[in-house]
Amino acid sequence: MLEWYDAHARVLPWRVPPGSGEAADPYRIWMSEIMLQQTTVVTVKAYFERFTARWPTVADLAAAEDAEVMGEWAGLGYYARARNLLKCARVVVADHGGSFPNTEAELLTLPGIGPYTAAAVASIAFDQPAPVMDGNIERVMARLFAVEAPLPGSKPVLKAHATRLTPAERPGDHAQALMDLGATICTPRSPACGICPLMAACFARAQGIAADLPRKAPKKVKPTRLGYVYVARRADGALLLETRPEKGLLGGMLAFPTSEWSDAPEEAPPFEADWRDTGVEVRHTFTHFHLRLTLRQTEAPMDLAPERGEFVPEALFKPSSLPTLMRKAYDLSETDHDPA
């Protein structure tokens, strides 16, 4: 695997090329791993480069304004990651002198770092022999050892196989080699077994079942929740926005006011007004449910002092600072507000 990795490693903005002699930057490895959770490499690249250009060190990030970080994160989803990113950076600076701990156990004590991220940072940044288990490596292990038990129940077995294979020499490169193998050759569909460096050792290939693994337990049907989203504009173009509570979905993000999200929500406008039914529905899917928000609009008086949120002047408003759900609401309201 290491020989194959030396010749075929992907070029990624957070990665130190094999054989370069450079030391990996724990900050950049940690940042990339947090961003890559539930997100593709293609999507993460641009976000990673913007974040590290704006906040090149963990101390820079720790000193950043929450709203600025959340704004840069908009579009990456799973916003609890962004909140934990800031919490973790501040703990590293305040409690660890600005240096990430170098062991898996110590990394696990930091906010937002779970078993996968701790193993990845310990392995890749500090060359510790911690087995890293992402989706690519799980797939490689399932095929290499022909593990037919479905995920997620088979995770402990797959990790046990990966642990036995993790070498004492260059464990970080070994982990990245397996990630690259899964991303480029041992792909979910139509794996390129004929050019795989593990071809001769792969039990699933020998049995002709590589493309069928890993098996997965049937997915549960996602429920649908309903609600209302309220877009209020003043005559000068200012929009009513509020910061959502820290806990919960879209926590700490800038958003249009909404009702509760439930099976039978009640209207909950941010102020009394003639809220127009636009006939538009904002649709979005979260990890565990689908969401459909009925869009309501109104033009607010210039002298209104709202009980919820505040009016953001048009010149200061950046649609890119909104989470994806709210950007959808904004785009749909713009279409309804100005058909031209």
Secondary structure, 3 states (H helix, E strand, C coil): CHHHHHHHCCCCCCCCCCCCCCCCCHHHHHHHHHHHCCCCHHHHHHHHHHHHHHCCCHHHHHCCCHHHHHHHHCCCCCCHHHHHHHHHHHHHHHHHCCCCCCCHHHHCCCCCCCHHHHHHHHHHHHCCCCCCCCHHHHHHHHHHCCCCCCECCCHHHHHHHHHHHCCCCCHHHHHHHHHHHHHHCCCCCCCCHHHCCCHHHCHHHHHCCHHHCCCECCCCCCCEEEEEEEEEEECCCCEEEEECCCCCCCCCCEECCECCCECCCCCCCCCCCCCEEEEEEEEEECCCCEEEEEEEEEEECCCCCCCCCEEECCCCCCHHHCCHHHHHHHHHHHHHHCCC
